[in-house]
């Protein structure tokens, strides 16, 4: 059997703007790091101010056993955008069931930020980003006592992104009519606005 590259090149995107946008829109991620055994954490991430596409910010519980293993170590952040099951009944002809998805992998080096001012900056930036994403207006301003109680319990993490990989499986190898059908399945998922639907169309070659 002839070996083929994986992931298939047709499913790998080099569209940097699209990858940055996926991370912004779907910020709940998986952080994976090497170890024995390897460790993972599930957490929200944001692009650092003035670091879009280059630097991610997040924070972990200080008691998380993964936390002390991260400083100056390689990590991968996996951000999962929309996905949808593709039943053969959606298409004409002989098809197997499959799954379409949008995933961005950010590989880089983590650095722990334990200074109170740095951690406060991360909390402020994350609150602003997520409140804006969901059309809310909460701010940490004036919440000094609550923030002071929280800071000793968390550790800020800054990740310098050295490589981004977009894995966008959108039936790019199928006829246009079938890609339209696949996108319709995606668009039934909640949270996809018109701008991101247009982004999906572009990525699928429509």
Buried (B, 14 or more C-beta within 10 A) or exposed (E): EEEEEEEEEEBBBEBEEBBBBBBBBBBEBBBBBEEEEEBBBEBEBBBBEEBBBBBBBBBBEBEBEBBEBBBEEBBBBBBBBBBBEBEEEBBEEEBEEBEBBBBBBBBBBBBBBBEEEBBBBBBBBBBBBBBEBEEEEEEBEEBEEEBEEBBEEBBBBBBBBEEBBBBBBBBBEBEEEBBBBBBEBBBEEEEBEEEBBEBBBEBBEB
